[in-house]
Amino acid sequence: MGNTIEVDIKVPNKTRYLSLIGKIGEDIARELERYSGDKEVLAYHLNLVLTEAMVNAIKHAGPKEPEKLVRIVITLHRDDLTIRVYDDGQGFDINAIPAPNFEELEDRGRGIFLIRTLMDSVAYRKNCKENMLEMKKKLG
């Protein structure tokens, strides 16, 4: 576990925490010692995927239920970054979300599209207790 860093955050199901979660992603990117790419670009990307994943969790957990929590776990193990976002809402079928139509100003599907574009792998799991969006990126 010596080469592993894990940040485990629980925040209320409210949009007011979006910038906090995005900022944590930015700070993690800027502190990566072994990352040889552009840390500012990575910081921007992590902010974006974290806030988009949080928006989805809040939307599907029910924004009218602020007493619920959204949990974000960010794990760095050597050159692997894994972000897991957990909620206990109704969930959704990630594979049923179509790519956004950029010709029209629709508000659906853009977040998952961006997450899939910026991360190396994206998976969504739902069980009787919670939903989990898992995003992975190779940093090496």
C-alpha positions as CSV (number, residue, x, y, z in Angstrom):
1,M,0.0,0.0,0.0
2,G,3.1,2.3,0.2
3,N,2.6,3.5,-3.4
4,T,-1.2,4.1,-2.9
5,I,-2.9,7.3,-2.0
6,E,-6.7,7.3,-1.4
7,V,-9.0,10.2,-0.8
8,D,-12.5,9.3,0.5
9,I,-15.0,12.2,0.6
10,K,-18.6,12.3,1.5
11,V,-20.7,15.4,0.8
12,P,-24.4,16.2,1.0
13,N,-26.4,15.7,-2.1
14,K,-26.2,19.4,-3.0
15,T,-24.7,21.2,-6.0
16,R,-23.0,23.7,-3.7
17,Y,-20.2,21.2,-3.2
18,L,-19.4,20.8,-6.9
19,S,-16.5,23.4,-7.0
20,L,-15.0,21.8,-3.8
21,I,-14.9,18.4,-5.4
22,G,-13.5,19.8,-8.6
23,K,-10.8,21.7,-6.7
24,I,-9.7,18.5,-4.9
25,G,-9.3,16.9,-8.3
26,E,-7.2,19.9,-9.5
27,D,-5.0,19.8,-6.4
28,I,-4.4,16.1,-6.8
29,A,-3.3,16.5,-10.5
30,R,-0.9,19.4,-9.6
31,E,0.8,17.3,-6.9
32,L,1.5,14.2,-9.0
33,E,5.3,13.8,-8.9
34,R,5.6,11.0,-11.5
35,Y,3.2,12.5,-14.1
36,S,5.2,13.8,-17.1
37,G,2.2,15.3,-19.0
38,D,0.7,18.7,-18.6
39,K,-0.5,18.9,-15.1
40,E,-2.7,21.9,-15.7
41,V,-4.6,20.1,-18.5
42,L,-4.9,17.1,-16.2
43,A,-6.2,19.3,-13.4
44,Y,-8.8,20.8,-15.7
45,H,-9.9,17.3,-16.9
46,L,-10.2,15.9,-13.4
47,N,-12.2,18.9,-12.3
48,L,-14.5,18.4,-15.3
49,V,-15.1,14.6,-14.8
50,L,-15.5,15.0,-11.0
51,T,-18.1,17.7,-11.3
52,E,-20.0,16.0,-14.2
53,A,-20.0,12.7,-12.2
54,M,-21.3,14.6,-9.1
55,V,-24.0,16.3,-11.1
56,N,-25.2,12.9,-12.4
57,A,-25.1,11.5,-8.9
58,I,-27.1,14.4,-7.5
59,K,-29.6,14.3,-10.4
60,H,-30.2,10.6,-10.0
61,A,-30.1,10.5,-6.2
62,G,-32.8,13.1,-6.1
63,P,-31.8,16.7,-5.7
64,K,-34.8,17.2,-3.4
65,E,-33.2,14.8,-0.9
66,P,-30.2,16.8,0.4
67,E,-29.8,14.6,3.4
68,K,-28.5,11.9,1.2
69,L,-24.7,11.7,0.7
70,V,-22.6,11.4,-2.4
71,R,-19.3,9.6,-1.8
72,I,-16.3,10.1,-4.0
73,V,-13.2,7.9,-3.7
74,I,-10.1,8.9,-5.6
75,T,-7.3,6.3,-5.6
76,L,-3.8,6.7,-7.0
77,H,-1.8,3.6,-7.3
78,R,1.5,4.0,-9.1
79,D,0.5,5.3,-12.6
80,D,-3.2,4.4,-12.2
81,L,-5.9,6.9,-11.2
82,T,-9.3,5.6,-10.3
83,I,-12.3,7.7,-9.3
84,R,-15.4,6.1,-7.9
85,V,-18.6,8.1,-7.3
86,Y,-21.3,6.4,-5.2
87,D,-24.9,7.4,-4.6
88,D,-28.0,5.6,-3.4
89,G,-30.5,7.0,-5.9
90,Q,-32.5,5.4,-8.6
91,G,-29.5,5.1,-10.9
92,F,-29.4,5.0,-14.7
93,D,-28.3,2.8,-17.6
94,I,-25.0,4.3,-18.8
95,N,-25.2,2.3,-22.1
96,A,-28.7,3.8,-22.9
97,I,-27.4,7.3,-22.9
98,P,-26.9,8.4,-26.5
99,A,-24.1,10.6,-27.6
100,P,-25.1,14.2,-27.5
101,N,-26.4,16.0,-30.6
102,F,-24.1,19.0,-30.8
103,E,-26.3,20.6,-33.5
104,E,-29.0,21.2,-30.9
105,L,-28.7,22.6,-27.4
106,E,-29.8,19.5,-25.5
107,D,-28.9,19.1,-21.9
108,R,-28.7,15.3,-21.8
109,G,-25.7,13.0,-22.3
110,R,-23.0,15.6,-22.5
111,G,-21.5,14.8,-19.0
112,I,-21.1,11.1,-19.7
113,F,-19.8,11.9,-23.2
114,L,-17.1,14.1,-21.6
115,I,-16.2,11.6,-19.0
116,R,-15.9,8.8,-21.6
117,T,-13.7,11.1,-23.8
118,L,-11.4,12.2,-21.0
119,M,-11.0,9.0,-19.1
120,D,-9.5,5.7,-20.3
121,S,-12.3,3.5,-19.0
122,V,-15.8,4.2,-17.6
123,A,-18.0,1.6,-15.9
124,Y,-21.3,1.9,-14.0
125,R,-22.6,-0.6,-11.5
126,K,-25.8,-0.7,-9.7
127,N,-26.8,-3.0,-6.9
128,C,-29.6,-3.1,-4.3
129,K,-27.7,-0.7,-2.0
130,E,-25.9,1.8,-4.2
131,N,-24.8,2.9,-7.6
132,M,-21.1,3.4,-8.5
133,L,-19.6,5.2,-11.5
134,E,-16.0,4.1,-11.9
135,M,-13.6,6.1,-14.1
136,K,-10.0,5.1,-14.7
137,K,-7.0,6.9,-16.3
138,K,-3.4,5.7,-16.9
139,L,-1.0,8.4,-15.9
140,G,2.2,6.8,-17.1
